[in-house]
Amino acid sequence: MITKVLKVSSLITILFVIQGCMTTSTIRNAHKLRDHTILQDSVVAIGRSNTPTTNNEAVIVGLKHSYLLTKGGQEVFEISNSLDSTCINVNLESYTIDGKTYVGESPIRLRATSEGFAGLIQITYMRIYTNYSPAELAVLNRIGFVEEKGPAAFFIFGEKRQFTKTISLEGQIYQPVTNLAEVKTKFNKERTLIITGDAVPNNNSKSLFYKVVELPLAVALDTLIFPLSAPVAALLAIDEMKAN
């Protein structure tokens, strides 16, 4: 009787293990269908639309498409209009190469939605610690920047004082702006933008979709602001800063 109980108990245990493996496998397989890159673009600047139907909305200007911001664009312009654009960086990250830690800008990553895209960007603002004026600090506080200290700060070995703000973006994907050639003459740097989405299994293949608004869009050249590849942070070695 004891032997039978043990056998039944062992069988139940095996079934739970198998079921657990199947569940894990299912979750992993489901996860593989998510976060595929469905669009990669190079973006050069942000401007305001001067097209009547979208007048004054912020637009991220890309080479393949343009990205009309229905949310978050006004915050970006407020930052640009209120602060020194040479101190603004977008999506900084640290990484290590051959034992040295570097700080650079990671791609802007957004998520495809039923209407277009959504996601977050982090704006980092920094300059030499002693160069901040009381008025500038007041502006940073007013528009929602938070000072980063300790391990959260990229320049913990230098004399730079760092503030960050996260902005939520939403918008729609359009065709390239009609005056793209003129925009490109203003800025010579590009920044990678990646939009991810779900792969939809269909007849043993994966179909990837994103929605593009088939309407013309242009930006006012006099509203173009900082290029999305900022000049201050790229490939700056923390070890070298520490040595200096």
C-alpha positions as CSV (number, residue, x, y, z in Angstrom):
1,M,0.0,0.0,0.0
2,I,2.9,2.3,0.9
3,T,4.6,1.5,-2.4
4,K,1.4,2.4,-4.3
5,V,1.1,5.7,-2.4
6,L,4.7,6.5,-3.2
7,K,4.2,5.6,-6.9
8,V,1.1,7.9,-7.0
9,S,3.0,10.6,-5.2
10,S,5.9,10.3,-7.6
11,L,3.6,10.4,-10.6
12,I,1.9,13.5,-9.3
13,T,5.3,15.1,-8.8
14,I,6.4,14.3,-12.3
15,L,3.1,15.6,-13.7
16,F,3.7,18.9,-11.8
17,V,7.2,19.1,-13.1
18,I,6.1,18.5,-16.7
19,Q,3.3,21.0,-16.4
20,G,5.7,23.5,-15.0
21,C,8.1,23.0,-17.9
22,M,5.2,23.3,-20.3
23,T,4.1,26.5,-18.7
24,T,7.6,27.9,-18.7
25,S,8.0,26.9,-22.3
26,T,4.7,28.5,-23.3
27,I,5.7,31.7,-21.5
28,R,9.1,31.8,-23.2
29,N,7.6,31.1,-26.6
30,A,5.0,33.8,-26.1
31,H,7.7,36.2,-25.1
32,K,9.6,35.5,-28.3
33,L,6.7,37.0,-30.2
34,R,7.1,40.3,-28.5
35,D,9.6,43.2,-28.8
36,H,10.7,42.6,-32.3
37,T,12.2,45.5,-34.1
38,I,9.6,46.5,-36.7
39,L,11.0,49.9,-37.6
40,Q,14.5,51.4,-37.4
41,D,15.1,54.9,-38.5
42,S,17.7,57.7,-38.2
43,V,16.4,60.9,-36.7
44,V,18.0,64.3,-37.0
45,A,16.0,66.9,-35.1
46,I,12.7,68.0,-33.6
47,G,10.6,70.8,-35.1
48,R,7.0,72.1,-35.1
49,S,4.6,71.1,-37.8
50,N,3.4,73.9,-40.0
51,T,0.8,71.7,-41.8
52,P,-2.7,73.0,-41.1
53,T,-4.2,69.8,-39.7
54,T,-1.3,69.3,-37.2
55,N,-0.2,72.9,-36.8
56,N,2.3,73.6,-34.0
57,E,2.6,69.9,-32.9
58,A,6.1,68.6,-32.2
59,V,7.6,66.4,-34.9
60,I,10.6,64.1,-34.6
61,V,12.2,64.3,-38.1
62,G,13.4,61.0,-39.4
63,L,14.9,59.9,-42.7
64,K,12.4,57.1,-43.3
65,H,9.4,58.6,-41.5
66,S,8.4,61.5,-39.3
67,Y,6.9,61.1,-35.8
68,L,4.2,63.5,-34.8
69,L,4.1,63.8,-31.0
70,T,0.6,64.0,-29.6
71,K,1.9,63.8,-26.1
72,G,5.3,64.9,-24.7
73,G,6.3,67.3,-27.5
74,Q,5.4,70.5,-25.6
75,E,7.6,69.3,-22.7
76,V,10.5,68.8,-25.0
77,F,10.1,72.3,-26.4
78,E,9.8,73.8,-22.9
79,I,13.1,72.2,-22.0
80,S,14.8,73.5,-25.1
81,N,13.4,77.0,-24.8
82,S,14.2,77.3,-21.1
83,L,17.7,75.7,-20.8
84,D,21.0,75.6,-22.6
85,S,20.7,73.1,-25.4
86,T,24.4,72.2,-25.3
87,C,23.8,70.6,-21.9
88,I,20.9,68.5,-23.0
89,N,21.3,64.8,-23.6
90,V,18.7,62.1,-24.5
91,N,18.8,58.5,-23.1
92,L,22.3,58.4,-21.7
93,E,23.7,55.0,-20.7
94,S,27.0,53.7,-19.4
95,Y,28.8,50.7,-20.8
96,T,32.2,49.0,-20.5
97,I,34.8,48.4,-23.2
98,D,38.1,46.8,-22.4
99,G,37.7,47.5,-18.7
100,K,36.9,51.2,-19.2
101,T,33.5,52.7,-18.4
102,Y,32.0,55.0,-21.0
103,V,28.9,57.2,-21.2
104,G,27.0,57.4,-24.5
105,E,23.5,57.8,-25.9
106,S,21.4,54.7,-26.4
107,P,18.9,54.5,-29.2
108,I,15.4,56.0,-28.7
109,R,13.2,53.0,-28.2
110,L,9.4,53.3,-28.6
111,R,6.6,50.7,-28.8
112,A,4.2,50.3,-31.6
113,T,0.5,50.9,-30.7
114,S,-2.8,50.7,-32.6
115,E,-2.6,54.4,-33.4
116,G,1.2,54.8,-33.8
117,F,3.7,54.6,-31.0
118,A,4.4,55.3,-27.3
119,G,7.3,55.2,-25.0
120,L,9.6,57.1,-22.6
121,I,12.7,59.2,-23.1
122,Q,15.0,60.4,-20.3
123,I,16.4,63.9,-20.7
124,T,19.7,64.5,-18.8
125,Y,20.9,68.0,-18.2
126,M,24.5,68.6,-16.8
127,R,27.2,71.2,-16.6
128,I,30.2,72.0,-14.4
129,Y,29.0,72.0,-10.8
130,T,29.9,75.6,-10.1
131,N,28.5,77.0,-13.4
132,Y,24.8,76.7,-12.4
133,S,23.1,80.0,-11.7
134,P,20.3,80.3,-9.1
135,A,17.9,81.1,-12.0
136,E,18.9,78.0,-13.9
137,L,18.4,75.8,-10.9
138,A,15.0,77.4,-10.3
139,V,14.0,76.6,-13.9
140,L,15.1,73.0,-13.6
141,N,13.0,72.7,-10.4
142,R,10.0,74.3,-12.1
143,I,9.9,72.1,-15.1
144,G,10.3,68.9,-13.1
145,F,14.0,67.9,-13.2
146,V,15.4,65.9,-10.4
147,E,19.1,65.9,-9.4
148,E,20.9,62.6,-9.6
149,K,23.5,61.8,-7.0
150,G,25.7,58.8,-6.1
151,P,25.5,55.7,-8.3
152,A,22.6,57.0,-10.3
153,A,24.8,59.8,-11.7
154,F,26.9,59.2,-14.7
155,F,29.6,61.7,-13.8
156,I,30.2,60.7,-10.2
157,F,34.0,61.1,-10.6
158,G,33.9,64.5,-12.3
159,E,32.7,67.9,-11.3
160,K,29.5,67.9,-13.3
161,R,26.1,68.2,-11.6
162,Q,23.4,66.1,-13.2
163,F,19.6,66.5,-13.5
164,T,17.2,64.2,-15.2
165,K,13.5,64.2,-16.3
166,T,11.5,61.3,-17.9
167,I,9.0,62.3,-20.6
168,S,6.2,60.1,-21.8
169,L,5.7,60.2,-25.6
170,E,2.8,59.2,-27.7
171,G,2.2,59.9,-31.4
172,Q,1.6,58.9,-34.9
173,I,4.0,57.8,-37.7
174,Y,3.9,59.8,-40.9
175,Q,5.7,59.8,-44.2
176,P,9.0,61.8,-44.2
177,V,8.5,65.5,-43.9
178,T,8.2,67.2,-47.3
179,N,11.1,69.6,-46.5
180,L,13.5,66.9,-45.2
181,A,16.3,68.0,-47.5
182,E,16.2,71.5,-45.9
183,V,16.1,70.1,-42.4
184,K,19.2,68.0,-43.1
185,T,21.2,71.0,-44.0
186,K,20.6,72.4,-40.4
187,F,22.0,69.3,-38.6
188,N,24.7,66.8,-39.6
189,K,24.2,64.3,-36.8
190,E,21.8,61.4,-36.7
191,R,20.3,59.4,-33.9
192,T,18.9,55.8,-34.0
193,L,15.2,55.4,-33.3
194,I,13.8,51.9,-32.9
195,I,10.1,50.9,-32.7
196,T,9.3,47.5,-31.4
197,G,6.1,45.5,-31.6
198,D,4.6,42.0,-31.6
199,A,5.3,39.5,-34.3
200,V,2.0,37.9,-35.4
201,P,2.4,34.2,-36.3
202,N,0.8,33.5,-39.7
203,N,1.3,30.3,-41.7
204,N,4.6,29.6,-39.9
205,S,5.9,33.1,-40.5
206,K,5.9,36.3,-38.4
207,S,4.2,39.4,-39.8
208,L,5.2,42.7,-38.4
209,F,3.0,45.8,-38.6
210,Y,3.0,49.5,-37.8
211,K,0.6,52.1,-38.9
212,V,1.6,55.1,-41.1
213,V,-0.6,58.1,-41.7
214,E,-0.6,58.8,-45.4
215,L,-0.8,62.5,-45.3
216,P,1.9,65.2,-46.1
217,L,3.7,66.7,-43.2
218,A,6.3,69.5,-43.0
219,V,8.1,71.3,-40.2
220,A,8.8,75.0,-39.8
221,L,12.6,75.4,-40.2
222,D,12.8,78.3,-37.7
223,T,11.4,75.9,-35.0
224,L,14.1,73.2,-35.3
225,I,15.8,72.5,-32.0
226,F,18.7,70.6,-30.7
227,P,19.8,67.6,-32.8
228,L,18.9,64.4,-31.0
229,S,22.6,63.4,-31.0
230,A,23.9,65.7,-28.3
231,P,27.5,66.9,-28.5
232,V,28.4,66.6,-24.8
233,A,28.3,63.0,-23.8
234,A,29.3,60.7,-26.6
235,L,32.1,58.3,-25.7
236,L,33.4,60.2,-22.7
237,A,35.5,57.9,-20.5
238,I,34.7,58.0,-16.8
239,D,38.1,56.7,-16.0
240,E,39.7,59.5,-17.9
241,M,37.5,62.0,-16.1
242,K,38.6,60.5,-12.8
243,A,42.3,60.8,-13.8
244,N,41.8,64.5,-14.7
